Amino acid sequence: MTETFSKSGAKRFDQTFLKFVQAIVGERNATDDRAICTSYSRDQHWHFVPAKNPACVVRPGTKEEVRSVLMLANKHKIPVIPYSTGINVRGLTIPVHDGSILLDLSRMNRILEINPEMKTATVEPGVTFGMLFEQTRKHKLRPAFPMRLLP
């Protein structure tokens, strides 16, 4: 892999790096396709935060894949932006540096445990509010969501 650095000091993303990432998560789950990257360039505050494309979008399916991608990115000093279910505000998932990876965690969408006694749920980052609400209803529980009223 080439040792090209950006103004921020991070190494630039390149096709060799993309191939390494694809070897971890599978070819279908890592892309630098411009149309796909553009779909991640904005959030709900699009008129306040300028759009910026990530260099690639990576969609790991397991915590082991997340770990491997993060270790590789860290080794090559490539910035990573986590993205969970798409409810993002104020530019928190929009890349600041050129060559950044957007780590879309939506494939990790399992509810691992609902403990009615403790009134807790253990979930992966891709679980949506709707998914959690549906499963907690089975236990006669209702999750509390910030800034949202539920029926």
C-alpha positions in Angstrom: 0.0 0.0 0.0 1.3 3.5 -0.8 2.4 5.8 1.9 0.5 9.0 0.7 -0.6 11.4 3.4 -3.4 14.0 3.4 -3.2 17.4 5.0 -4.6 16.0 8.2 -1.7 13.5 8.5 -3.9 10.5 7.7 -2.8 8.2 4.9 -5.0 8.5 1.9 -7.5 5.8 1.1 -6.7 3.8 -2.1 -7.9 0.7 -4.0 -5.4 -1.5 -2.2 -6.8 -0.6 1.1 -10.3 -1.2 -0.2 -9.3 -4.7 -1.3 -8.0 -5.4 2.3 -11.3 -4.2 3.7 -13.3 -6.3 1.2 -11.2 -9.4 2.3 -12.6 -8.7 5.8 -16.2 -8.0 5.2 -16.8 -9.3 1.7 -16.8 -7.6 -1.6 -20.5 -6.7 -1.4 -20.0 -5.0 2.0 -17.3 -2.5 1.2 -17.4 0.0 -1.7 -16.2 3.3 -3.0 -19.0 3.6 -5.5 -19.7 7.3 -5.8 -23.5 7.0 -5.7 -23.4 4.9 -2.5 -20.9 7.2 -0.8 -23.0 10.2 -1.7 -26.0 8.7 0.0 -24.0 8.9 3.3 -22.8 12.5 2.7 -25.6 14.3 4.5 -27.8 13.9 7.6 -31.0 15.3 9.0 -29.3 18.8 9.4 -28.3 18.9 5.7 -28.8 22.6 5.5 -26.5 23.4 8.4 -23.7 20.9 7.7 -22.0 20.8 4.3 -22.1 17.5 2.6 -18.9 15.4 2.2 -18.5 11.9 0.8 -16.6 9.3 2.7 -13.9 7.5 0.6 -15.7 4.3 1.1 -18.6 2.7 3.0 -17.9 -0.5 4.9 -20.7 -2.7 6.3 -19.4 -5.2 8.8 -21.7 -7.9 10.1 -19.9 -9.0 13.2 -17.9 -7.5 16.1 -14.9 -9.4 14.8 -15.2 -7.7 11.4 -15.6 -4.3 13.1 -12.4 -5.0 15.1 -10.5 -6.1 12.1 -11.5 -3.1 10.0 -10.7 -0.7 12.9 -7.3 -2.3 13.5 -6.5 -2.0 9.7 -7.7 1.6 9.6 -5.7 2.5 12.7 -2.6 0.9 11.4 -2.8 3.0 8.2 -4.1 6.1 10.1 -7.4 6.3 8.1 -10.2 8.0 9.9 -13.4 6.0 10.6 -16.9 7.4 11.2 -19.4 5.0 12.8 -23.0 5.0 11.5 -25.7 2.9 13.2 -29.3 3.1 12.1 -29.4 6.4 10.2 -30.9 8.7 12.8 -28.0 11.1 12.7 -28.0 14.8 13.4 -25.7 17.8 13.3 -23.1 16.3 11.0 -21.9 13.7 13.5 -21.6 11.0 10.8 -20.3 13.3 8.0 -16.6 12.8 7.3 -14.4 15.8 8.2 -11.2 14.5 6.6 -10.6 13.3 3.1 -10.1 9.6 2.8 -12.4 8.6 5.7 -14.2 5.3 6.0 -17.9 5.3 7.0 -18.5 2.2 9.1 -22.2 1.4 8.5 -23.2 -0.9 11.4 -26.8 -1.6 10.2 -26.1 -5.2 9.4 -25.4 -5.8 13.1 -29.1 -5.7 14.0 -29.7 -8.4 16.5 -31.4 -8.0 19.9 -29.2 -10.2 22.0 -31.2 -10.1 25.2 -34.3 -8.6 26.8 -34.2 -8.9 30.6 -37.7 -8.1 31.9 -36.6 -8.4 35.5 -33.8 -5.9 35.2 -35.7 -3.9 32.5 -32.7 -3.9 30.2 -32.0 -4.9 26.6 -28.7 -5.8 25.0 -28.7 -4.8 21.4 -26.3 -4.5 18.5 -25.8 -1.0 17.0 -28.0 -1.6 13.9 -31.2 -2.4 15.9 -33.8 0.2 15.1 -36.2 1.8 17.7 -39.1 0.0 15.9 -37.4 -3.4 16.2 -36.7 -2.9 19.9 -40.2 -1.6 20.6 -41.8 -4.6 18.9 -39.7 -7.1 21.0 -40.1 -5.3 24.3 -43.9 -5.3 23.9 -43.8 -9.1 24.1 -42.6 -8.6 27.7 -45.1 -5.9 28.5 -42.3 -3.3 28.5 -41.9 -0.1 26.7 -38.4 1.3 26.0 -37.7 4.9 26.7 -36.5 6.9 23.7 -35.1 10.3 23.9 -37.1 13.0 22.1 -39.8 10.7 21.0 -43.3 9.9 22.2 -44.5 6.3 21.8 -48.2 5.1 21.8 
